[in-house]
Amino acid sequence: MPARTTAAQNVTPRAATTLSPERKAFWHSPYTNADAQVVKQKKNLPTLDAAKEFIGTAILTKKEGDLQRLGVTRYRFDEQDCLTRFARSGFTDSDVRQAKKSFDFLKNASTSEVKGYLGLKLRNVESGYKGGMEMLAEHGITESKYDNHEQLDAFKSSGMGDRHVRDAKAKYDFLQGSSPAEIKQYLGLKVLNAADGSDFAKDFLKNIGASKGWGR
């Protein structure tokens, strides 16, 4: 009687993928996919793997200065890593503006530099240090899009003005003891809620004559 074979025995094993020396050099280095993405773009390379090969070649030939001239360094929190982390975060352009207003050392920084700074704070959290995020939160800068400054920005961009503030205060008892700034924040919150699809928020805004800026 012939020996039985299993389905597993009949499957031809796949050949193990062999990395080139350049890819191995990249793999064992502190360079990241974000670094490779920058190299791909700046050197007009066809694929991300080609960019990794380029970085690996620079490592093996001791020409990492060529990478530094592209803005790519061994520092794991270099500019593009921080910008990539910002792009994946809940931070908004309003947070960027708030950071510039809140911190003297950022007042003359470019938008890209501020985004990189906020991305760095998130990278630090991933490394176990949360103090930077706590410092941001003290100035109302969080990954929530409902921060006070974002509510005010939403109010300003909605086209509403002082008339809507007065009308809201006159129509709704719970706003009677609120300051104009607090009411603007609340109306801005309704704008954000309406943009998220809240029918209650849309009806609320319509009741005070707000007809645009919140339907996006």
GIFENKA-V336939 format. One record per residue. N is the residue number from 0. PHI is phi in degrees with one decimal (none if undefined). PSI is psi in whole degrees, 0 to 359 (999 if undefined). Layout:
n:N phi:PHI psi:PSI
n:N phi:PHI psi:PSI
This chain:
n:0 phi:none psi:127
n:1 phi:-66.9 psi:147
n:2 phi:-66.1 psi:139
n:3 phi:-78.6 psi:148
n:4 phi:-118.6 psi:149
n:5 phi:-93.9 psi:165
n:6 phi:-60.2 psi:324
n:7 phi:-64.9 psi:325
n:8 phi:-70.9 psi:336
n:9 phi:-83.6 psi:349
n:10 phi:-84.4 psi:127
n:11 phi:-73.1 psi:122
n:12 phi:-63.7 psi:143
n:13 phi:-74.3 psi:142
n:14 phi:-70.3 psi:138
n:15 phi:-66.3 psi:139
n:16 phi:-72.6 psi:127
n:17 phi:-101.9 psi:121
n:18 phi:-80.3 psi:143
n:19 phi:-70.0 psi:161
n:20 phi:-56.2 psi:325
n:21 phi:-67.7 psi:317
n:22 phi:-66.6 psi:323
n:23 phi:-63.2 psi:319
n:24 phi:-62.1 psi:319
n:25 phi:-65.5 psi:314
n:26 phi:-58.1 psi:321
n:27 phi:-91.3 psi:4
n:28 phi:-95.7 psi:169
n:29 phi:-82.1 psi:1
n:30 phi:-67.4 psi:150
n:31 phi:-117.5 psi:172
n:32 phi:-61.1 psi:327
n:33 phi:-64.0 psi:322
n:34 phi:-62.8 psi:315
n:35 phi:-62.8 psi:324
n:36 phi:-63.5 psi:320
n:37 phi:-65.3 psi:315
n:38 phi:-61.7 psi:317
n:39 phi:-56.9 psi:314
n:40 phi:-69.7 psi:313
n:41 phi:-75.0 psi:333
n:42 phi:-99.7 psi:3
n:43 phi:54.4 psi:48
n:44 phi:-88.2 psi:152
n:45 phi:-72.4 psi:328
n:46 phi:-140.0 psi:166
n:47 phi:-66.6 psi:324
n:48 phi:-62.7 psi:322
n:49 phi:-64.1 psi:324
n:50 phi:-67.8 psi:322
n:51 phi:-65.5 psi:321
n:52 phi:-61.6 psi:318
n:53 phi:-60.7 psi:314
n:54 phi:-64.6 psi:317
n:55 phi:-61.0 psi:321
n:56 phi:-62.7 psi:318
n:57 phi:-62.1 psi:323
n:58 phi:-65.9 psi:312
n:59 phi:-68.7 psi:328
n:60 phi:-95.6 psi:7
n:61 phi:55.4 psi:44
n:62 phi:-120.5 psi:41
n:63 phi:-68.9 psi:347
n:64 phi:-61.1 psi:329
n:65 phi:-63.8 psi:325
n:66 phi:-70.7 psi:320
n:67 phi:-61.6 psi:326
n:68 phi:-69.1 psi:343
n:69 phi:-91.7 psi:359
n:70 phi:87.4 psi:16
n:71 phi:-110.6 psi:125
n:72 phi:-131.4 psi:171
n:73 phi:-74.2 psi:345
n:74 phi:-63.3 psi:122
n:75 phi:-70.0 psi:346
n:76 phi:-115.2 psi:44
n:77 phi:-75.8 psi:180
n:78 phi:-55.6 psi:310
n:79 phi:-69.1 psi:330
n:80 phi:-64.1 psi:318
n:81 phi:-69.4 psi:321
n:82 phi:-66.8 psi:322
n:83 phi:-63.0 psi:319
n:84 phi:-67.0 psi:322
n:85 phi:-60.6 psi:316
n:86 phi:-62.3 psi:332
n:87 phi:-90.6 psi:1
n:88 phi:-95.4 psi:180
n:89 phi:-92.9 psi:5
n:90 phi:-67.7 psi:150
n:91 phi:-123.4 psi:175
n:92 phi:-61.8 psi:330
n:93 phi:-64.7 psi:322
n:94 phi:-63.5 psi:322
n:95 phi:-62.0 psi:313
n:96 phi:-64.1 psi:320
n:97 phi:-64.8 psi:321
n:98 phi:-64.6 psi:319
n:99 phi:-63.9 psi:324
n:100 phi:-75.4 psi:330
n:101 phi:-85.4 psi:331
n:102 phi:-121.9 psi:122
n:103 phi:-57.2 psi:322
n:104 phi:-70.5 psi:352
n:105 phi:-108.3 psi:357
n:106 phi:-59.3 psi:322
n:107 phi:-101.2 psi:10
n:108 phi:-78.6 psi:152
n:109 phi:-75.5 psi:164
n:110 phi:-57.1 psi:318
n:111 phi:-62.7 psi:320
n:112 phi:-66.3 psi:322
n:113 phi:-69.2 psi:320
n:114 phi:-61.2 psi:320
n:115 phi:-63.2 psi:322
n:116 phi:-64.4 psi:315
n:117 phi:-65.6 psi:322
n:118 phi:-63.6 psi:323
n:119 phi:-63.1 psi:320
n:120 phi:-60.5 psi:322
n:121 phi:-69.8 psi:321
n:122 phi:-61.4 psi:321
n:123 phi:-62.6 psi:321
n:124 phi:-60.5 psi:318
n:125 phi:-64.0 psi:338
n:126 phi:-92.4 psi:0
n:127 phi:105.8 psi:357
n:128 phi:-105.7 psi:117
n:129 phi:-105.6 psi:358
n:130 phi:-59.8 psi:324
n:131 phi:-64.1 psi:318
n:132 phi:-68.4 psi:325
n:133 phi:-65.3 psi:322
n:134 phi:-63.9 psi:317
n:135 phi:-63.2 psi:317
n:136 phi:-62.1 psi:329
n:137 phi:-62.5 psi:338
n:138 phi:-106.1 psi:18
n:139 phi:75.4 psi:20
n:140 phi:-106.5 psi:106
n:141 phi:-136.2 psi:176
n:142 phi:-78.0 psi:355
n:143 phi:-74.1 psi:138
n:144 phi:-84.5 psi:4
n:145 phi:-105.3 psi:22
n:146 phi:-61.7 psi:158
n:147 phi:-55.7 psi:317
n:148 phi:-68.5 psi:330
n:149 phi:-73.9 psi:328
n:150 phi:-64.8 psi:317
n:151 phi:-65.5 psi:320
n:152 phi:-61.8 psi:319
n:153 phi:-65.3 psi:321
n:154 phi:-61.5 psi:313
n:155 phi:-64.2 psi:321
n:156 phi:-77.8 psi:348
n:157 phi:-79.7 psi:345
n:158 phi:90.0 psi:358
n:159 phi:-76.0 psi:161
n:160 phi:-145.3 psi:200
n:161 phi:-61.2 psi:327
n:162 phi:-60.6 psi:318
n:163 phi:-68.3 psi:327
n:164 phi:-63.9 psi:314
n:165 phi:-63.2 psi:316
n:166 phi:-64.5 psi:320
n:167 phi:-65.3 psi:318
n:168 phi:-66.1 psi:323
n:169 phi:-71.7 psi:327
n:170 phi:-87.9 psi:334
n:171 phi:-122.0 psi:116
n:172 phi:-59.2 psi:325
n:173 phi:-68.5 psi:351
n:174 phi:-101.5 psi:1
n:175 phi:-58.3 psi:319
n:176 phi:-91.5 psi:10
n:177 phi:-91.6 psi:149
n:178 phi:-78.0 psi:162
n:179 phi:-54.8 psi:321
n:180 phi:-64.3 psi:319
n:181 phi:-65.8 psi:321
n:182 phi:-67.9 psi:320
n:183 phi:-60.8 psi:319
n:184 phi:-62.3 psi:317
n:185 phi:-64.5 psi:317
n:186 phi:-65.3 psi:323
n:187 phi:-62.1 psi:322
n:188 phi:-63.1 psi:320
n:189 phi:-64.7 psi:325
n:190 phi:-62.2 psi:315
n:191 phi:-64.5 psi:318
n:192 phi:-63.5 psi:320
n:193 phi:-64.5 psi:319
n:194 phi:-63.5 psi:333
n:195 phi:-81.8 psi:355
n:196 phi:105.3 psi:8
n:197 phi:-71.5 psi:118
n:198 phi:-67.5 psi:325
n:199 phi:-59.2 psi:314
n:200 phi:-64.2 psi:318
n:201 phi:-61.3 psi:315
n:202 phi:-64.6 psi:320
n:203 phi:-58.7 psi:313
n:204 phi:-67.3 psi:320
n:205 phi:-62.1 psi:325
n:206 phi:-67.5 psi:341
n:207 phi:-109.4 psi:15
n:208 phi:82.9 psi:14
n:209 phi:-85.9 psi:121
n:210 phi:-124.2 psi:3
n:211 phi:-151.0 psi:168
n:212 phi:87.0 psi:356
n:213 phi:-124.8 psi:0
n:214 phi:-91.5 psi:5
n:215 phi:-73.6 psi:999
